[in-house]
Amino acid sequence: MKLKYICENCDRTEIYDNPQVAFDLGWDYPPKMYEFKMISPRTCPDCSIDTTIWWAVMLENKTLSELSDKQKVCLKRILNEPESIIVEEN
């Protein structure tokens, strides 16, 4: 199954069909890191976790209403994974 990896910080997007390859390239993304459908960092190799939804909620104690519109869109995608990031093949 091909999945679209989307960095929640810089919006970098790549497609991988092997989670181990994505992890080895530096992506923090389920299923290799954390689990689908839970708030955890979704970052590319170039971005850190200190601007992620996870950081905002867990360390800055922000409520969902305090998240930015961009973060709310990302959160909806995260809570609907993996379905929301499956790449349909023709």
C-alpha positions in Angstrom: 0.0 0.0 0.0 1.4 3.4 -1.0 1.1 6.2 1.6 1.4 9.9 1.2 3.8 11.3 3.8 3.0 14.9 4.6 5.2 17.0 6.9 2.9 18.9 9.2 5.5 21.7 9.5 6.7 22.5 5.9 4.1 20.5 3.9 6.8 18.5 2.1 5.0 15.5 0.6 6.4 12.2 -0.6 4.9 8.8 -1.5 6.3 5.6 -0.1 5.2 2.0 -0.3 7.6 0.8 2.4 7.5 2.4 5.9 11.0 1.2 6.6 12.4 3.1 3.7 10.6 6.3 4.8 11.8 5.8 8.3 15.4 5.2 7.1 15.2 8.5 5.1 14.2 10.4 8.3 10.5 10.5 8.3 8.7 10.3 11.7 5.5 8.8 10.6 3.2 5.8 11.3 3.3 2.9 11.1 7.1 2.9 11.9 6.9 5.6 14.4 3.8 5.8 16.7 0.4 4.6 15.5 -2.2 5.8 13.0 -5.1 7.8 14.3 -3.2 9.3 17.3 -1.7 12.7 17.8 2.1 12.3 17.3 4.6 14.1 15.2 4.4 13.8 11.4 7.7 15.3 10.3 10.0 15.1 7.3 13.8 14.6 7.8 14.3 18.4 7.8 11.8 19.5 10.4 11.8 19.2 14.2 8.9 18.2 16.5 8.7 21.5 18.4 6.2 23.0 16.0 3.9 19.9 15.7 0.4 19.4 16.9 1.7 16.9 19.4 4.1 19.5 20.9 1.4 22.2 21.0 -1.1 19.9 22.8 1.3 17.9 25.1 4.0 20.5 26.0 2.3 23.8 25.5 -1.1 22.6 26.8 -3.0 24.1 24.0 -6.6 23.1 23.5 -8.0 22.1 20.2 -9.7 25.4 19.8 -6.3 27.1 20.2 -4.7 25.3 17.3 -4.2 27.2 14.0 -6.5 26.4 11.0 -3.6 24.6 9.4 -3.1 22.5 12.5 -6.8 21.6 12.6 -6.7 20.4 9.0 -3.7 18.3 9.8 -5.3 16.9 12.9 -8.3 15.8 10.9 -6.0 14.0 8.5 -4.1 12.4 11.3 -7.3 11.1 13.0 -8.4 9.6 9.7 -5.2 7.8 8.9 -4.3 5.6 7.1 -7.4 6.2 4.9 -6.7 9.9 4.5 -3.1 9.3 3.2 -3.6 6.2 1.0 -2.5 6.8 -2.6 -5.0 5.3 -4.9 -3.5 3.4 -7.8 -5.2 3.4 -11.2 
